[in-house]
Amino acid sequence: YNVLAIDNYSDELTGLKNHKALKKILEEEIIELENQPSLIASIILIDIDDFKQFNTNYGYNVADTVLQKVGLLLANDRRATDETFRFYHRGDEFLILAKDTSATNALKAAERKRKLIEDASFMVDGSAHKITVSCGVTEYKYRLDNYVSLTDRAIDALARAKKINGKNCSKLLV
């Protein structure tokens, strides 16, 4: 990658790979999965619970700092084969591509990440903030999935998690 490509595929707030990079890398991963049926991969879509309310209560600067810290936690809590992305430019969603990972193991990873964030204290200007996240998990379906169907299923799984009272949970949709 040259500097321009790195800039083009990086989220400027979190330093994670951005939505453009996600689309490119996930499409490349799907081609690899199509060519090698023995390979598996799952994705975990993570959304900060009630973040619009958080923005309203504390302002965008505090919210941006919290997003940066969530991004850092997620980037540090990964295996060598995982890739972490900010799902949309101004959003509070993150996506993890978990290569060589079944849906069951991706759900365990999602729960570990959810608990890590729930247990963290986010210090901003001397004030500690607590947040929770909801996670949607799905596994690539051989010869059935493309970028849209795979991410749509993760979005549906996330929507189911968000409907649970209190949110702060992970749902698997296969």
Residue pairs with C-beta under 8 A, 6 or more apart in sequence:
1 9
8 20
9 17
9 18
9 20
9 21
9 24
10 16
10 17
10 18
10 21
11 17
11 18
11 71
11 85
11 86
11 89
13 64
13 67
13 68
13 71
13 86
14 67
14 68
14 70
14 71
14 72
14 86
15 68
15 71
15 75
16 71
16 74
16 75
16 84
16 85
16 86
16 94
17 25
17 83
17 84
17 85
17 86
18 85
18 86
18 89
19 85
19 86
19 87
19 88
19 89
21 85
22 85
22 87
22 95
22 97
23 147
25 83
25 85
25 97
26 43
26 97
26 147
26 150
26 151
27 147
29 41
29 97
29 99
29 140
30 140
30 145
30 146
30 147
30 150
32 39
33 39
33 40
33 41
33 140
33 142
34 142
34 143
37 142
39 99
39 100
40 100
40 101
40 102
40 139
40 140
41 97
41 98
41 99
41 100
41 101
41 139
41 140
42 98
42 101
42 102
42 103
42 105
42 106
42 137
42 138
42 139
42 140
43 95
43 96
43 97
43 98
43 106
43 137
43 138
43 140
43 150
43 151
43 154
44 95
44 96
44 98
44 106
44 109
44 110
44 113
44 135
44 136
44 137
44 154
44 170
45 87
45 93
45 94
45 95
45 135
45 136
45 137
45 151
45 154
45 155
45 157
45 158
46 74
46 93
46 94
46 95
46 96
46 110
46 113
46 114
46 133
46 134
46 135
47 92
47 93
47 133
47 134
47 135
47 136
47 158
47 162
48 54
48 66
48 67
48 70
48 92
48 93
48 131
48 132
48 133
49 131
49 132
49 133
49 134
49 162
49 167
49 168
50 167
51 63
51 92
51 131
54 63
54 66
54 129
54 131
55 63
58 124
58 129
62 124
62 125
62 129
63 92
65 122
65 124
66 122
66 124
66 129
66 131
67 92
69 120
69 122
70 94
70 117
70 122
70 131
70 133
71 84
71 86
71 94
73 113
73 116
73 117
73 120
74 84
74 94
74 96
74 113
75 84
77 112
77 113
77 116
78 84
78 96
79 98
81 98
81 99
81 100
81 101
82 96
82 97
82 98
82 99
83 96
83 97
83 99
84 94
84 95
84 96
85 94
85 95
85 96
85 97
86 93
86 94
87 93
87 94
87 95
93 158
95 151
95 154
96 109
96 113
98 105
98 106
98 109
101 109
102 139
103 137
103 138
103 139
103 172
103 174
104 172
106 137
106 138
106 139
106 172
107 137
107 170
107 172
110 135
110 137
110 170
111 135
111 170
113 133
113 135
114 132
114 133
114 134
114 135
114 168
114 169
114 170
117 131
117 132
117 133
118 130
118 131
118 132
118 133
118 168
120 130
120 131
121 128
121 129
121 130
122 128
122 129
122 130
122 131
123 129
132 167
132 168
133 168
134 158
134 161
134 162
134 164
134 167
134 168
134 169
134 170
134 171
135 157
135 158
135 161
135 169
135 170
135 171
136 154
136 155
136 156
136 157
136 158
136 159
136 160
136 161
136 170
136 171
136 173
137 154
137 157
137 170
137 171
137 172
137 173
138 150
138 153
138 154
138 157
138 172
138 173
138 174
139 174
140 150
141 149
141 150
141 174
145 153
153 173
154 173
156 173
157 171
157 172
157 173
158 171
160 171
160 173
161 167
161 169
161 170
161 171
164 171
